[in-house]
Amino acid sequence: MTILPGLTSTKKDRMSAFIDELRRSAIRSIALFPTCLSAIERKAIYAELESIEGLRIPHIHLRADCALSEVEYLIDRFGAEVFNIHPRASTHPFGVIPAALAKRFFVENVDIPVEEADIDGSAGPALGGLCPDFSHIENARLLGRDQYVQKTESLLARYSVGCCHLSAIRVGDPNVWSGEWDHHDFKSLSDLDYLTNYRAFMSPRWGSLELENPLSEQLEAVAYLTGLFAPTPYSRVSTVESR
């Protein structure tokens, strides 16, 4: 799995600094989360990103109001490969999904879990599969929402995972949107340790940091997670008896 630093829009005032840092760096692949931006704001951000030569954005979290023309632009201009959307029963469901691109769309578990009908084709074209947000699953587990966890992990065992969100968990430190433990920034790299419990459910292709931390800190997280996810070396135990 390739771990991508992410440009998020939850705190819009941090976006320009991220882009400036990105422009000065050698990094040329990121994930994009324009989920808090209006169409006009997104157009302005795209223009800034276009100024970074060679930039690719393989994974993009689409807003509910993204038109087909915008999706096609993201594919043509930034090489977008996969898109994630929210479930149909969520607060911000995506609109009509074009059949020709349906296999590029993956559904994210949010405050509600994904339903099978969101992806299996019974309510529209069959989609590519799931985009698990592991912080939401872990938060539900910590707070005893067993049905959410069981339903999500059951779907993860049966459907493809095309991309995933890698965010932070800070137990006892309430987030600003629900007062719970899932966060879009880390204070310590150990806030990401819980992700090792979900390695079996991760995308073989794209793992995207949905974080508000500066790019430099996100690159530390990429290195940290790469180490955490590395296979454990086989430890050979000597059977020679001491004499």
C-alpha positions in Angstrom: 0.0 0.0 0.0 1.2 3.5 -0.9 0.6 6.0 2.0 -0.3 9.4 0.6 -0.1 12.7 2.6 -3.5 14.4 2.5 -4.6 17.9 1.8 -7.8 18.3 3.9 -10.3 21.2 4.0 -11.7 20.8 7.5 -9.6 23.8 8.6 -9.4 25.9 5.4 -6.9 28.3 6.9 -4.3 25.5 6.8 -4.6 24.7 3.2 -2.4 27.4 1.7 0.5 26.6 4.0 0.2 22.9 3.0 0.3 23.8 -0.7 3.2 26.2 -0.2 5.1 23.4 1.6 4.1 20.9 -1.1 5.4 23.2 -3.8 8.8 23.5 -2.1 9.1 19.7 -1.6 9.8 16.8 -3.8 6.4 15.2 -3.0 4.3 14.9 -6.1 1.5 12.5 -5.1 -1.1 13.4 -2.5 -4.7 12.6 -1.5 -7.3 15.4 -1.6 -10.2 16.0 0.8 -12.1 19.0 -0.5 -15.2 18.0 1.5 -15.7 21.4 3.2 -15.2 23.5 0.0 -17.9 25.0 -2.1 -17.6 24.6 -5.9 -16.1 28.1 -6.2 -13.6 27.3 -3.4 -12.7 24.0 -5.1 -12.0 25.7 -8.4 -9.6 28.1 -6.6 -7.7 25.2 -4.9 -7.5 23.2 -8.2 -5.9 26.3 -9.8 -3.3 26.4 -7.1 -2.6 22.7 -7.4 -2.3 23.0 -11.2 0.7 25.3 -10.6 2.7 22.4 -9.1 4.3 20.7 -12.0 3.9 16.9 -12.1 1.4 16.7 -9.2 -0.8 13.6 -9.1 -3.8 13.1 -6.9 -4.7 9.4 -7.1 -7.4 9.5 -4.3 -10.0 12.2 -3.9 -12.9 12.4 -1.5 -15.8 13.8 -3.6 -18.3 16.3 -2.2 -22.0 15.6 -2.8 -22.2 18.4 -5.2 -19.4 17.4 -7.6 -20.7 17.1 -11.2 -19.5 14.6 -13.7 -17.5 17.2 -15.5 -15.6 17.9 -12.3 -14.8 14.2 -11.8 -13.6 13.9 -15.4 -11.4 17.0 -15.0 -9.8 15.4 -11.9 -9.1 12.3 -13.8 -7.7 14.1 -16.8 -5.7 16.8 -15.0 -4.4 15.1 -11.8 -4.6 11.4 -12.7 -7.3 10.6 -10.1 -7.8 6.9 -9.9 -10.3 6.4 -7.1 -13.0 8.5 -5.4 -14.7 8.0 -2.1 -18.2 9.1 -1.3 -20.6 8.9 1.7 -23.4 6.3 2.1 -26.8 7.1 0.6 -28.4 7.4 4.1 -25.8 9.9 5.4 -26.2 13.6 5.8 -24.3 14.3 2.5 -24.9 11.5 0.0 -23.5 11.7 -3.5 -25.8 12.2 -6.4 -26.1 10.1 -9.5 -23.0 8.0 -10.1 -22.1 7.6 -13.8 -22.1 3.9 -14.8 -18.9 4.3 -16.8 -17.0 5.5 -13.7 -18.8 3.4 -11.0 -15.9 1.0 -10.4 -13.7 4.0 -9.4 -16.2 4.9 -6.6 -15.8 3.5 -3.0 -18.1 4.2 -0.1 -16.8 5.4 3.3 -18.2 4.6 6.7 -19.0 7.8 8.5 -21.1 8.4 11.5 -23.3 5.6 10.1 -22.0 2.4 8.6 -22.2 1.5 4.9 -25.1 -0.6 3.8 -24.7 -3.4 1.2 -27.2 -1.6 -1.1 -24.7 1.3 -1.3 -22.3 -0.8 -3.3 -23.9 -3.9 -4.7 -25.8 -2.4 -7.6 -29.3 -2.8 -6.1 -29.8 0.9 -6.0 -27.8 2.0 -9.0 -24.5 0.9 -10.7 -22.4 -1.5 -8.7 -19.5 0.4 -7.2 -15.9 -0.5 -6.7 -16.3 -1.3 -3.0 -15.4 0.3 0.3 -13.2 3.1 1.5 -12.9 2.4 5.2 -12.2 5.2 7.6 -10.5 3.3 10.4 -10.7 6.1 12.9 -14.5 5.9 12.7 -14.4 2.1 13.2 -12.1 2.4 16.2 -14.1 5.2 17.7 -17.2 3.1 17.5 -15.4 0.1 19.0 -14.1 2.2 21.9 -17.6 3.6 22.6 -19.3 0.2 22.5 -21.1 0.5 19.2 -20.8 -3.2 18.4 -23.4 -3.3 15.6 -21.5 -0.6 13.7 -18.2 -2.4 14.0 -19.6 -5.8 13.2 -21.5 -4.6 10.1 -18.5 -2.6 8.8 -16.0 -5.5 9.3 -18.5 -7.9 7.7 -18.6 -5.8 4.6 -14.8 -5.3 4.6 -14.4 -9.1 4.6 -16.6 -9.4 1.5 -16.0 -6.3 -0.7 -12.9 -4.8 -2.3 -11.1 -1.9 -0.6 -9.9 0.6 -3.1 -8.7 3.2 -0.8 -8.8 4.0 2.9 -8.6 7.0 5.3 -5.9 7.0 7.9 -6.6 9.4 10.8 -5.9 9.7 14.5 -7.5 8.4 17.7 -7.0 10.3 20.9 -9.0 8.7 23.8 -10.3 11.2 26.2 -9.6 14.2 23.9 -12.9 15.2 22.3 -13.0 16.2 18.7 -14.8 19.4 17.6 -17.6 17.8 15.6 -19.0 15.1 17.8 -17.1 15.2 21.1 -15.7 11.7 20.5 -12.2 10.3 20.0 -11.6 10.2 16.2 -9.5 13.2 14.9 -8.2 14.7 11.7 -4.9 15.6 13.3 -2.3 13.9 15.5 -0.5 15.3 18.5 1.8 12.3 18.8 2.7 9.7 16.3 1.4 7.1 18.8 -2.1 8.5 18.0 -1.8 6.3 14.9 -0.8 3.1 16.6 -4.3 1.6 16.6 -4.1 1.3 12.8 -2.0 -1.8 13.2 -5.1 -3.6 14.3 -6.7 -3.0 10.8 -3.9 -4.1 8.5 -6.0 -7.0 7.2 -8.7 -4.5 6.0 -6.4 -2.0 4.3 -6.3 -1.2 0.6 -3.6 -2.9 -1.4 -3.2 0.4 -3.3 -3.9 3.7 -1.5 -3.9 4.6 2.1 -4.6 8.3 2.5 -3.8 10.5 5.5 -6.9 12.5 6.3 -5.0 14.8 8.6 -4.7 18.6 9.1 -1.1 18.4 10.2 1.5 20.2 8.1 3.1 18.3 5.2 6.4 17.9 7.1 4.6 16.2 10.0 2.5 14.0 7.7 5.7 12.8 6.1 6.9 11.8 9.5 3.6 9.9 9.9 4.1 8.2 6.5 7.5 6.9 7.7 6.2 5.9 11.0 3.3 3.9 9.6 5.5 2.3 7.0 7.5 1.0 9.8 4.5 -0.1 11.8 3.0 -1.9 8.8 6.2 -3.7 7.8 6.2 -7.5 8.1 7.6 -8.7 11.4 10.9 -10.4 10.7 11.0 -14.1 11.4 12.9 -14.7 14.6 14.7 -18.0 14.6 14.8 -19.6 18.0 17.9 -21.7 18.6 17.2 -25.3 19.8 20.8 -25.9 20.7 21.0 -26.7 24.4 23.6 -24.9 26.4 26.4 -27.2 27.7 
